[in-house]
Amino acid sequence: MWMLRQTQSSIINCALDASIKPTYLFAMEANKTIVSANQLAHTVTAVDVSSRERIATIPTPPEPHMLVFDAQRQLLYVAITYRDGIYDAHGDRSHEIVVIDPKNWAVVRVVDISPYEGPHDLAVVGDQLVVACESHGGCLLLLDLPDFRIWGHIPAGTVGPHWLAITPDGGKAYTGNKEAPFVSAYDLASGTMTGKLPMLGGSEDLEAVGDRLYVSDRSEKLLRVFDTSTDNLISQVPLPRRPHRVHVLPNGHVVTSHFGDSWDFEHPDPGSVSIIDPDAGTVLQNIGAGAGPLGITSDEGILYVNNAMDATTTVIDTRTYEVTGTIEMDAGAHEIVVI
């Protein structure tokens, strides 16, 4: 059911403490930039791709999880998910989207999405911002851009929609629902949930490319592949460890991250990433990463993996499968993008 709300979301300008300013290490040039949302440090960090030096540190409310770049408006949107803790053990849910202008690395708006809470993954689809939220029984929230008007939400059928995938044409969306035994499918044009893709062990991250949806299994060492035209399962790939995040490279290979055996900040286990040929159904390479690999992105043959538990980004050459460096981030390095 398409739940309409003809109300304006509250937009708070300069809501952060005026004494807290972005920290600049040098002026931003026209180079590409790595941007990381750091959950435990309550910051967003910007790093120059070429020099791998930090450009800026931007304070946010606690705790930033996911971020997305709006290329049309040249803005970054950051989801503030919880006041403290992690998915399995957190305090109050947050209810803000922070808007950052990367031209000067300044927070230009803090959008209060109340009564919606627990925003996590988010995507820009045309003139809408689509946000997976844990409130209202679990839902997809749609905000009109650029004014952030709340148009309504689509029920997810479960309380924990977390990760979000959009088909290339922008017509369909899917959410990975943690322990729920299905992935939710949505038609964005009609504002309806259209189906449930079976994931009996639960699901983590997912990504839609072409006519394929790649989903990491929450409880089994499997990457599951669905056909987005039918939402039917077409294959599954065995993995060396349980997968978490999913990223598809331009050549069609799929990257999944793997945590260590335990999620313990005092004694963290090293993580890894697998590079998979989904057509052949094989793992091409498993490569060591830092502890708690959460965010994955790539650019021009280079893979960037955010490691939440040791506050680093592992840099991997996807052509040679070699680790070529490590970048210092802030505590709880979560989502990462290149702009």
C-alpha positions, 0 to 999 in steps of 0.5 A: 500500500502506498502510504501518502503524506502531504507534509514537508519534512523538517529541514534544519539549516546549520543544525550542528554546533556552530563551534564544530567546523570541517577540518581542511588539510589542503584545498580540494582540487579537481581530482577524484575523491574517496568519501567515507562515512565513519559510524563510530567517529561521527564523521565523514572523511574525504581523501584525494584519490591520487595522493591518498591524503586527507582533504577534510573531516566533517563532523556529523550527528551520531551515527552516520552509516551510509552515503550516496552522491547525487551527481545531478545536484552535486551533493552528498546525502548521509544517513544517520541511523542510530544514536549509538550501537550497531544493528544487532545492539543499538540505542535509539534510532536516529532520524536525519539525513545530512546534506554535504556540499563537496565543493567546500566540504560543508554541511548545508542541511540536516533533514529531519525525516521524523516520524521515520527513523532508522534510515540506512541504505539510500539511493537517488532515483531521478528526483527522488531520494529512496531510503530504507528505514527500520520504522513503520514496521520497515519501509522504503521512504521516498523523499522529493528532491530538492526540497526533501518533501516526504511523499510517502513510504512503501511497507517492506513486509519486515522490520529490518530492511537494511541494504538497497538495490535499484535496477538500472532503469530505476523502475524496481527496488530491492531490500536486503532484510537481515534475518527475514527469510526473503528479499523485498521487491518493489515497483517504484512507479506504482509505489507497491511491494511486488514480491518476496525473493526467498532467502531462508537464511536471511540476506545482507547486501545486494546489487542490481546490474543488467538483469541480475540481482546479486544477494549475499546470504546472511547465514550461508557461504553463498552468493545468490543470483536472481533474474530481475525480470522474473525475480527467480533464483537462477544460480548460487556461488559457493564462497570461502566465508559468509558474505556481507557487502556486494559490489559489481565491477565494470567487467561483471565480476562481483566482489563480496566482503567477509568478516572474520570469525568474530565481531570483537573490537578488542580482538578483531579478526582480519577480513577479506574480499572475494572476487567472483565470476558469476557466470562461471560460478567460481571465486577467482581470488580471495584477498585479505583486507582489514578487520570488519570490511563494510563498504566497497567501491571501485574506480578505474581498476582499483577497489576500495574496501572500508574496514570498520574495526580498524579504521582503514581502507584497503586498496586493491588492484583488481587486475593483479589482485594485489593490495597496493596500500592502506588509507587511514580513516576514522573509527567505524569506517562504513560506507565508501564512495568515489566522486 
